[in-house]
Amino acid sequence: MPHKMTLTGSATGPLREYDRYVAFDMREKGSPSAPKGLKKSTFISYTVFVAKKAFNKTGLTKKSIMHEKFLIQGEPTLDIPLDECPGEIGVICFQITVLPNKNDKEANDSKDKKEAKQEVSKAQQEVVATKQEEKQEPVAKEAKPVQPEVNETPVQEKKAAPQKKQQPIQPKGTKDVVSFDDIIVPEAFLKTRPNPVKTEEVIEFVKRTGHLDKPLTIVKESKVLKDGYRRYIVAKTMKMDKVPVVYEHQK
């Protein structure tokens, strides 16, 4: 029954490719404690033969195999020609496993430790920030009652100011404001009908601004309408009590 063996190490020579398998040389330290009287072995050289399918699964290449450390499980063989097996012992590999690099492992461990420390420090900072907010809350509550007292005077002044301006805004050129009922419309105006489209435009203007677009023209003494019959109709439609006017003799 063939003897099974396990080896660990790195390749000492380039990868050699054959029809269905690959081969490479590696070495391993000999027995650390030889029997008394016998010389201690230094290194034993091996030639490892691996099926291409098994080798491809490891992800190793011709370049990376020289830098990676791996574990070989297999059995010795004496059936390989010497030109294909320069090592002292030929090994038929059943399984090859790439071992983690110590430097990479240490780097990953240190990275994990740093991330853990950062998470702990963040948690501590959040706790400190929460405590500071809790301490500051009573101060904010004490300051709130002071604000209404400071704002009382300006609010009262703002409310009192609009009460002084009771007169509505009048159109440009207005000389006086008279009662709508005091205006006398001549019969000549009553027989006419202003353009309804333009009349509707003036109505929309009044709705937007609250006053006529132009003042009416009347005679000062008699209050007889001289011009602005369309605006007179609009004022009547909008039920305006007062209307802006200019006097004929002031033109």
Phi, psi and chi 1 to 4 in degrees:
 res  aa     phi    psi   chi1   chi2   chi3   chi4
   1 MET       -  129.5 -173.4  173.6 -179.8      -
   2 PRO   -64.1  150.8   22.0  -31.8      -      -
   3 HIS   -90.6  125.3  177.4   70.8      -      -
   4 LYS   -81.9  146.8  -67.7 -177.2  179.6 -179.7
   5 MET  -142.7  154.8   59.3 -167.6  -52.1      -
   6 THR  -126.8  131.1  -59.1      -      -      -
   7 LEU  -127.4  148.7  -52.6  172.3      -      -
   8 THR  -131.6  141.9   56.6      -      -      -
   9 GLY   161.6 -165.9      -      -      -      -
  10 SER  -125.4  161.9  -57.7      -      -      -
  11 ALA   -69.8  140.2      -      -      -      -
  12 THR  -106.2   -1.1   57.7      -      -      -
  13 GLY  -148.7  170.8      -      -      -      -
  14 PRO   -67.6  159.0   26.5  -34.6      -      -
  15 LEU   -76.9  134.0 -174.5   71.8      -      -
  16 ARG  -113.7  129.6  -59.4 -175.5  -64.9  -81.8
  17 GLU  -106.1  137.1  -65.7 -170.8   26.3      -
  18 TYR  -123.4 -165.6  -61.7   94.0      -      -
  19 ASP   -63.1  -56.2 -174.9   21.5      -      -
  20 ARG  -118.9    1.8  -65.4 -176.8 -179.9 -179.9
  21 TYR  -146.6  167.8   62.0   91.8      -      -
  22 VAL  -122.7  160.7  -64.4      -      -      -
  23 ALA  -141.5  148.4      -      -      -      -
  24 PHE  -153.2  157.5   58.8   88.8      -      -
  25 ASP   -98.0  144.8  -60.2  -35.0      -      -
  26 MET  -148.3  167.5   63.8  178.7  -68.2      -
  27 ARG  -139.4  159.1   64.6  179.2 -175.6  174.0
  28 GLU  -145.9  147.9 -169.2  179.4   50.9      -
  29 LYS   -62.6  146.3  -72.4 -175.5  178.4 -179.3
  30 GLY   -78.2 -167.0      -      -      -      -
  31 SER   -64.6  129.6  174.6      -      -      -
  32 PRO   -72.4  -19.1   25.7  -31.9      -      -
  33 SER  -134.8   91.0   55.9      -      -      -
  34 ALA   -80.4  154.5      -      -      -      -
  35 PRO   -59.0  153.2  -22.5   32.7      -      -
  36 LYS   -59.9  139.4  -70.7 -178.2  179.3 -179.3
  37 GLY    94.0  -16.0      -      -      -      -
  38 LEU  -105.7  149.0  -64.4  178.5      -      -
  39 LYS   -73.2  144.5  -67.9 -177.0  178.3 -179.2
  40 LYS   -76.9  134.9  -67.4 -177.5  179.7 -179.8
  41 SER   -78.4  144.0   58.6      -      -      -
  42 THR   -90.6  -70.4   53.8      -      -      -
  43 PHE  -132.4  149.5  -71.9   96.2      -      -
  44 ILE  -115.7  129.4  -57.8  174.0      -      -
  45 SER   -95.7  140.9   61.6      -      -      -
  46 TYR  -127.3  152.0  -61.0   89.3      -      -
  47 THR  -116.7  118.7  -62.3      -      -      -
  48 VAL  -101.3  134.5 -179.2      -      -      -
  49 PHE  -114.8  122.8  -59.7   91.1      -      -
  50 VAL  -127.6  137.8 -170.9      -      -      -
  51 ALA   -64.3  143.0      -      -      -      -
  52 LYS   -59.9  -39.0  -80.3 -171.4  175.9 -179.5
  53 LYS   -61.5  -45.1  -71.8 -176.1  178.5 -179.9
  54 ALA   -66.1  -38.0      -      -      -      -
  55 PHE   -68.2  -40.9 -179.3   79.5      -      -
  56 ASN   -64.7  -29.4  -68.2  -25.6      -      -
  57 LYS   -66.4  -24.3  -72.0 -179.4 -179.5  179.8
  58 THR   -75.9  -20.3   62.8      -      -      -
  59 GLY    81.8    5.3      -      -      -      -
  60 LEU   -74.5  151.0  -68.1  168.9      -      -
  61 THR  -127.5  179.5   62.7      -      -      -
  62 LYS   -61.8  -32.4  -71.5 -176.9  178.9 -178.7
  63 LYS   -83.5  -46.2  -68.1 -177.5  179.2 -179.9
  64 SER   -70.1  -25.3   64.9      -      -      -
  65 ILE   -63.0  -24.0 -164.9  172.5      -      -
  66 MET   -78.3  -13.6  -58.0  -60.8  -64.3      -
  67 HIS  -116.2  -11.9  -53.4  -73.2      -      -
  68 GLU   -96.6  151.3  -62.8  -70.9  -10.6      -
  69 LYS  -105.0  136.6 -173.7  176.1 -178.4 -179.7
  70 PHE  -139.7  167.0   34.6   80.1      -      -
  71 LEU  -114.1  129.9 -179.2  142.6      -      -
  72 ILE  -113.4  130.0  -58.0  -65.6      -      -
  73 GLN  -120.9  124.2  -69.6  178.2  -41.1      -
  74 GLY  -170.7 -156.3      -      -      -      -
  75 GLU  -140.9  148.8   63.3 -179.0   23.9      -
  76 PRO   -68.6  152.8   25.0  -32.6      -      -
  77 THR  -137.8  148.4  178.2      -      -      -
  78 LEU  -119.2    9.3  -58.7  174.6      -      -
  79 ASP   -98.9    6.3  -61.7  -30.0      -      -
  80 ILE   -94.6  134.6  -54.8  -63.6      -      -
  81 PRO   -59.5  150.8  -22.2   31.9      -      -
  82 LEU   -63.3  -32.5  -69.5  175.6      -      -
  83 ASP   -70.0  -20.4   57.7  -19.0      -      -
  84 GLU   -96.1  -11.5  -66.4 -176.9   17.0      -
  85 CYS  -129.8   78.3 -176.4      -      -      -
  86 PRO   -73.1  -16.1   24.8  -32.3      -      -
  87 GLY   -72.7  165.6      -      -      -      -
  88 GLU   -67.6  -33.2  -63.7  173.6  -83.8      -
  89 ILE  -132.5  132.8  -59.6  174.2      -      -
  90 GLY   -91.1  140.4      -      -      -      -
  91 VAL  -129.1  123.6  179.4      -      -      -
  92 ILE   -85.2  116.0  -58.7  -63.7      -      -
  93 CYS   -86.1  127.2  176.8      -      -      -
  94 PHE   -91.9  -34.1  -61.8  145.0      -      -
  95 GLN  -149.7  135.4 -175.4  175.1   -4.5      -
  96 ILE  -125.4  130.7  177.5  171.3      -      -
  97 THR  -128.9  128.5  -55.0      -      -      -
  98 VAL   -79.1  126.6  179.2      -      -      -
  99 LEU   -89.9  145.6  -60.8  176.0      -      -
 100 PRO   -67.8  143.0   23.2  -31.9      -      -
 101 ASN   -74.3  136.6 -167.3  -43.3      -      -
 102 LYS   -60.8  -41.6  -72.4 -175.8  178.5 -179.9
 103 ASN   -63.0  -40.6  -65.4  -28.1      -      -
 104 ASP   -65.6  -40.1  -66.4  -19.3      -      -
 105 LYS   -64.0  -44.0 -173.7  177.6  179.8 -178.4
 106 GLU   -64.4  -38.3  -69.2  174.8   -1.3      -
 107 ALA   -65.0  -40.9      -      -      -      -
 108 ASN   -66.7  -39.7  -68.8  -28.0      -      -
 109 ASP   -63.4  -44.7  -68.7  -16.9      -      -
 110 SER   -65.3  -35.5   62.0      -      -      -
 111 LYS   -64.8  -42.8 -175.5  178.1  179.2 -178.4
 112 ASP   -62.8  -39.4  -66.9  -21.0      -      -
 113 LYS   -65.4  -40.8  -71.0  179.4 -179.4  178.7
 114 LYS   -62.9  -43.2  -74.1 -178.8 -179.9  178.7
 115 GLU   -63.9  -38.9  -70.4  178.1   -5.9      -
 116 ALA   -64.3  -42.2      -      -      -      -
 117 LYS   -63.4  -39.8  -72.9 -178.7 -179.7  179.4
 118 GLN   -63.6  -39.9  -71.6  176.3   -4.3      -
 119 GLU   -64.9  -40.3  -70.1  178.3   -1.0      -
 120 VAL   -64.6  -43.6  171.8      -      -      -
 121 SER   -64.9  -37.8   63.3      -      -      -
 122 LYS   -63.1  -42.4  -75.9 -178.3 -179.4  178.7
 123 ALA   -63.1  -40.2      -      -      -      -
 124 GLN   -64.7  -40.5  -69.7  175.2  -12.5      -
 125 GLN   -63.4  -38.8  -70.8  175.6   -0.5      -
 126 GLU   -65.0  -39.3  -70.6  176.9   -1.5      -
 127 VAL   -64.3  -44.1  171.8      -      -      -
 128 VAL   -62.6  -43.0  172.6      -      -      -
 129 ALA   -63.2  -39.4      -      -      -      -
 130 THR   -64.7  -41.2  -55.6      -      -      -
 131 LYS   -65.1  -39.4  -71.7 -177.4  178.0  179.7
 132 GLN   -64.5  -39.2  -70.0  177.8   -9.8      -
 133 GLU   -64.5  -40.0  -71.2  176.7   -0.3      -
 134 GLU   -64.7  -35.2  -69.3  175.7   -6.6      -
 135 LYS   -70.5  -34.1  -70.3 -179.8 -179.7  179.6
 136 GLN   -79.8  -19.5  -68.0  174.9   -3.9      -
 137 GLU   -59.8  -46.6  -80.5 -178.5    0.7      -
 138 PRO   -59.6  -34.8  -22.4   33.0      -      -
 139 VAL   -65.2  -40.6  176.8      -      -      -
 140 ALA   -66.3  -37.6      -      -      -      -
 141 LYS   -66.3  -36.0  -71.1  179.4 -179.4  178.2
 142 GLU   -70.2  -30.4  -69.0  176.3    1.0      -
 143 ALA   -79.9  -20.7      -      -      -      -
 144 LYS   -62.7  -42.7  -76.3 -179.1 -179.6  178.4
 145 PRO   -62.4  -20.9  -22.7   34.1      -      -
 146 VAL   -72.7  -30.6  179.7      -      -      -
 147 GLN   -63.1  -44.4  -65.9  177.9   -4.6      -
 148 PRO   -59.9  -36.3  -23.1   33.2      -      -
 149 GLU   -64.7  -37.2  -64.0  178.5    0.9      -
 150 VAL   -71.5  -34.0  175.9      -      -      -
 151 ASN   -88.0   -6.1  -65.4  -26.9      -      -
 152 GLU   -61.7  -47.7  -78.7  179.7    1.0      -
 153 THR   -64.3  -48.0  -55.1      -      -      -
 154 PRO   -61.0  -38.0  -23.4   32.4      -      -
 155 VAL   -64.3  -41.9  170.8      -      -      -
 156 GLN   -65.8  -38.1  -69.5  175.9   -3.6      -
 157 GLU   -65.9  -38.9  -70.0  177.1   -3.1      -
 158 LYS   -65.8  -38.7  -71.6  179.8 -178.8  178.4
 159 LYS   -69.0  -36.1  -71.6 -178.5  179.2  178.5
 160 ALA   -74.9  -30.8      -      -      -      -
 161 ALA   -63.6  -46.2      -      -      -      -
 162 PRO   -64.2  -24.1  -21.9   32.8      -      -
 163 GLN   -65.2  -23.8  -67.5  177.3   -0.5      -
 164 LYS   -73.5  -30.4  -65.7  179.5 -178.7  179.4
 165 LYS   -95.5   83.9  -62.8  179.5 -178.8 -180.0
 166 GLN   -95.7  -21.8  -65.4  179.3   -6.2      -
 167 GLN   -74.6  131.0  -64.8 -178.6   -4.6      -
 168 PRO   -71.0  158.0   26.6  -33.9      -      -
 169 ILE   -73.0  135.5  -60.8  173.0      -      -
 170 GLN  -113.9  157.5  -60.7  -59.5  -19.4      -
 171 PRO   -65.2  159.5   23.0  -32.7      -      -
 172 LYS   -61.8  137.4 -173.2  177.2 -180.0 -179.3
 173 GLY    93.2   -3.2      -      -      -      -
 174 THR   -64.4  130.0  -60.2      -      -      -
 175 LYS  -103.1  -24.2  -61.5  -61.8 -179.4 -179.6
 176 ASP  -160.2  164.5 -160.7   -1.6      -      -
 177 VAL  -125.1  122.9  177.8      -      -      -
 178 VAL  -122.7  165.7  -59.9      -      -      -
 179 SER   -70.6  138.2  174.0      -      -      -
 180 PHE   -61.0  -38.1  176.4   80.5      -      -
 181 ASP   -68.9  -18.4  -64.3  -27.0      -      -
 182 ASP   -79.9  -17.0  -68.4  -16.9      -      -
 183 ILE   -77.7  133.5  -62.7  176.2      -      -
 184 ILE  -104.8  126.2  -60.1  172.0      -      -
 185 VAL  -100.4  121.6 -178.7      -      -      -
 186 PRO   -62.3  156.0  -21.1   32.4      -      -
 187 GLU   -64.6  -28.6 -170.8  174.1  -11.3      -
 188 ALA   -62.7  -37.8      -      -      -      -
 189 PHE   -69.3  -37.5  -78.1  129.7      -      -
 190 LEU   -65.8  -22.9  -63.7  174.1      -      -
 191 LYS   -83.8  -10.6  -69.0  179.9 -180.0  179.9
 192 THR   -98.1  162.0   62.4      -      -      -
 193 ARG  -131.6  108.8 -175.0 -175.2  176.5 -169.5
 194 PRO   -61.8  155.4  -20.8   32.2      -      -
 195 ASN   -55.6  120.5 -171.4  -39.5      -      -
 196 PRO   -64.8  -30.8   21.7  -32.4      -      -
 197 VAL   -66.5  -46.0  175.7      -      -      -
 198 LYS   -67.3  -35.6  -67.3 -176.7  178.0 -179.4
 199 THR   -63.3  -40.5  -58.2      -      -      -
 200 GLU   -65.8  -33.8 -173.1   62.6   30.1      -
 201 GLU   -63.7  -40.7  -69.9  176.4   -2.5      -
 202 VAL   -67.4  -37.5  178.7      -      -      -
 203 ILE   -62.1  -44.6  -70.0  174.2      -      -
 204 GLU   -62.8  -36.3  -68.7  -62.3  -35.0      -
 205 PHE   -62.9  -43.5 -178.9   85.8      -      -
 206 VAL   -64.2  -38.9  173.9      -      -      -
 207 LYS   -63.4  -36.3  -72.0  179.9 -179.9  179.0
 208 ARG   -76.3  -41.0  -68.5 -164.1  -48.8  -90.4
 209 THR  -105.2  -24.0   63.4      -      -      -
 210 GLY    88.5    5.2      -      -      -      -
 211 HIS  -150.2  165.5   60.1   78.6      -      -
 212 LEU   -68.9  159.5  -66.4  171.5      -      -
 213 ASP   -77.5  -27.4   57.2  -19.8      -      -
 214 LYS  -144.2  154.8  -65.6  179.9 -178.8  179.0
 215 PRO   -76.6  158.0   26.3  -32.7      -      -
 216 LEU   -81.6  152.3  -77.1   64.9      -      -
 217 THR  -104.7  123.2  -56.6      -      -      -
 218 ILE  -134.2  166.6   64.5  172.2      -      -
 219 VAL   -84.4  129.7  177.9      -      -      -
 220 LYS   -60.4  -45.9 -173.4  173.3 -176.7 -179.1
 221 GLU   -73.7  -44.2  -67.1   77.8   11.5      -
 222 SER   -96.7  -14.2   61.5      -      -      -
 223 LYS    63.5   25.8  -57.0  -68.9 -169.4  -61.5
 224 VAL   -80.0  133.9  174.9      -      -      -
 225 LEU   -71.7  128.5 -178.1   67.9      -      -
 226 LYS  -110.4  -29.9  -59.1  -60.6  -70.1 -176.8
 227 ASP  -158.2  147.7 -170.7   19.5      -      -
 228 GLY   100.7   36.0      -      -      -      -
 229 TYR   -63.7  -36.0 -177.4   52.8      -      -
 230 ARG   -60.8  -44.8  178.3 -176.5  -66.2  106.4
 231 ARG   -67.8  -29.0  -67.0 -175.4  -71.5  -79.6
 232 TYR   -63.6  -44.7  175.5   86.2      -      -
 233 ILE   -64.1  -40.3  -67.0  175.1      -      -
 234 VAL   -62.1  -43.5  171.2      -      -      -
 235 ALA   -62.0  -36.9      -      -      -      -
 236 LYS   -68.7  -42.2 -175.4  176.7 -178.7  179.9
 237 THR   -63.9  -40.6  -56.6      -      -      -
 238 MET   -84.5    0.9  -58.6  -59.8  -65.7      -
 239 LYS    56.3   52.7  -62.8 -179.8 -179.2  179.9
 240 MET   -86.3  129.9  -60.9  176.3   69.8      -
 241 ASP   -77.5  -36.8  -64.8  -28.0      -      -
 242 LYS  -121.7  146.7  -58.9  -76.8 -175.1  178.6
 243 VAL  -134.1  145.4  -70.4      -      -      -
 244 PRO   -77.9  143.4   28.1  -32.7      -      -
 245 VAL  -140.4  161.5  -62.5      -      -      -
 246 VAL  -127.7  156.1  -65.4      -      -      -
 247 TYR   -99.7  145.2  -61.1  114.5      -      -
 248 GLU   -61.6  -42.8 -172.4 -178.8   49.0      -
 249 HIS   -73.1   -7.3   66.7  -85.5      -      -
 250 GLN   -92.7   -2.3  -67.9  178.3  -14.8      -
 251 LYS   -71.3      -  -79.9 -172.1  175.1 -177.6
